[in-house]
Amino acid sequence: MNSEGASSAYMREPSGLTTDERIGSLFQPPSLLSAEYFEAQRRKTILEPEKRLMLAILEDAVDCFQNNVFAQSVKGRRLFQEAEKKITRKK
């Protein structure tokens, strides 16, 4: 029998993997070099303080927005408008 034309799940692809192995590899996490892992961790720790500051500014804006939405005083309306600009990025 000629096996060249036969299609089998165990035939090797040009990559050297069988079809079953290629399908199985789709469900495995990609391997990560230790240098890539530590670089990602370093970037994350560098950016964390900036993210915390941005979150604090946003939380303050939301608090000012909610607390002054029905403000009657000039100060309260000004706080509301400034908070609205921060939240919606209006200039």
Number of C-alpha atoms within 10 A of each C-alpha: 5 5 8 8 7 8 8 12 10 11 15 13 11 7 7 10 14 16 15 13 13 13 11 10 12 9 8 8 7 8 6 8 9 9 9 10 10 11 11 12 12 11 10 12 10 11 11 11 11 11 12 11 11 12 12 12 15 15 14 14 21 17 14 20 23 14 13 19 16 11 15 9 10 9 11 17 17 14 19 23 18 17 24 18 14 17 15 8 9 9 6
